[in-house]
Amino acid sequence: MAQTPGDTRQHPRSRKGPPSDGPALFAGWALELSGTLSILLGVVGVTRDTIFSSPDYTYDFNLTAWGSIHIVVGIGLVAAGLGVLLGQSWGRGAGVALAAVSLITQFMFLPYYPLWAISVMTLDLLALWTLTRFIAMDD
């Protein structure tokens, strides 16, 4: 089939706008869920700082400080997740960076609430892997 001079076909992956493929949707929703869970954990840490207790721990912060950290990271994760879901160019980079930060903060929070931290760490790892492996192939 010959192309005419006015034929402006684009590669199917070069479209702009919200993603319709599975990996981008999964990564966006994983970031959204991780962010929401981090915000909820942060609110509990700020309002009820006696709910979490841990034995002697190297990263011993005041639980109000932990709560504030989780709220800030959670808001960033929700924003990055929206960026990925809406197909924004900054979404993937922000998602990778914030998922990595969230992974580190959840790891440091592990002695306080292990089951919650491991669950959020799993979401962060899945989002990181999806953003770096599958969505990077789209570029």
C-alpha positions in Angstrom: 0.0 0.0 0.0 1.5 3.3 -1.1 1.4 6.3 1.1 0.1 9.6 -0.2 1.9 12.9 0.6 -1.0 13.9 2.8 -1.0 10.6 4.7 -0.1 11.4 8.3 -0.4 8.1 10.1 1.0 8.0 13.5 2.4 5.1 15.5 -0.5 3.7 17.6 1.5 4.4 20.9 2.3 8.0 20.1 -1.2 9.3 20.9 -1.7 11.8 23.8 -4.4 11.6 26.4 -5.5 9.1 29.0 -3.9 5.7 28.7 -6.1 2.8 27.6 -3.6 0.0 28.1 -3.5 -2.2 31.1 0.0 -1.4 32.5 -0.6 2.3 32.7 -4.0 1.9 34.3 -2.6 -0.6 36.8 0.3 1.7 37.7 -2.0 4.7 38.1 -4.4 2.9 40.3 -1.6 1.3 42.4 -0.2 4.8 43.0 -3.7 6.0 43.9 -4.2 3.2 46.4 -0.8 3.5 47.9 -1.3 7.2 48.3 -4.7 6.8 49.9 -3.4 4.2 52.4 -0.4 6.5 53.2 -2.7 9.4 53.9 -4.9 7.3 56.1 -1.9 6.0 58.0 -0.6 9.6 58.4 -3.9 10.9 59.7 -4.0 8.2 62.3 -0.3 8.9 63.2 -1.1 12.6 63.7 -4.4 12.4 65.5 -3.7 9.3 67.7 0.0 9.0 68.1 -0.4 6.5 70.9 -1.8 3.8 68.6 1.6 2.7 67.3 4.3 1.5 69.5 7.7 -0.1 68.8 10.7 -1.3 70.8 13.9 0.5 70.5 14.3 1.4 66.9 17.0 3.3 65.0 14.6 5.5 63.1 12.7 6.6 66.1 10.7 9.7 65.1 7.8 11.3 66.9 4.7 9.6 65.5 3.3 13.0 64.7 6.3 13.5 62.4 5.8 10.1 60.9 2.2 11.0 60.3 3.1 14.2 58.6 5.7 12.4 56.4 3.1 9.9 55.3 0.5 12.5 54.6 2.9 14.5 52.3 4.1 11.4 50.5 0.5 10.1 50.2 -0.7 13.4 48.6 2.2 13.2 46.2 1.4 9.6 45.3 -2.2 10.5 44.6 -1.2 13.4 42.4 1.3 11.2 40.5 -1.3 8.5 40.1 -3.7 11.0 38.6 -0.9 12.2 36.3 -0.3 8.6 35.1 -4.1 8.0 34.7 -4.6 11.2 32.7 -1.6 10.5 30.5 0.5 13.5 31.6 4.1 13.5 30.6 5.3 14.2 34.2 3.2 11.4 35.7 5.6 8.5 35.1 8.6 10.3 36.5 6.8 11.6 39.5 5.3 8.2 40.0 8.6 6.5 40.0 10.2 9.0 42.3 7.4 9.1 44.8 6.9 5.3 44.8 10.6 5.0 45.7 10.3 7.5 48.5 7.1 5.8 49.7 8.9 2.4 49.6 11.7 3.8 51.8 9.3 5.5 54.3 7.2 2.4 54.6 10.3 0.3 55.2 11.4 2.7 57.9 7.9 2.4 59.4 7.9 -1.4 59.4 8.5 -2.0 63.1 5.5 0.2 64.0 2.8 -1.5 61.9 4.3 -4.4 59.8 1.3 -5.7 58.0 0.2 -2.3 56.7 3.7 -1.3 55.8 4.3 -4.5 53.8 1.0 -4.1 52.0 1.9 -0.6 50.9 5.4 -1.6 50.1 4.0 -4.3 47.8 1.9 -1.7 46.0 4.9 0.6 45.7 7.1 -2.1 44.2 4.4 -3.1 41.7 3.9 0.5 40.6 7.6 1.0 40.3 8.1 -2.2 38.3 5.1 -1.4 36.0 6.2 2.2 35.5 9.8 1.4 34.7 9.2 -1.9 32.7 6.0 -1.6 30.7 5.4 2.1 30.3 9.0 2.8 29.4 8.6 0.6 26.4 5.8 2.9 25.1 8.2 5.8 24.6 
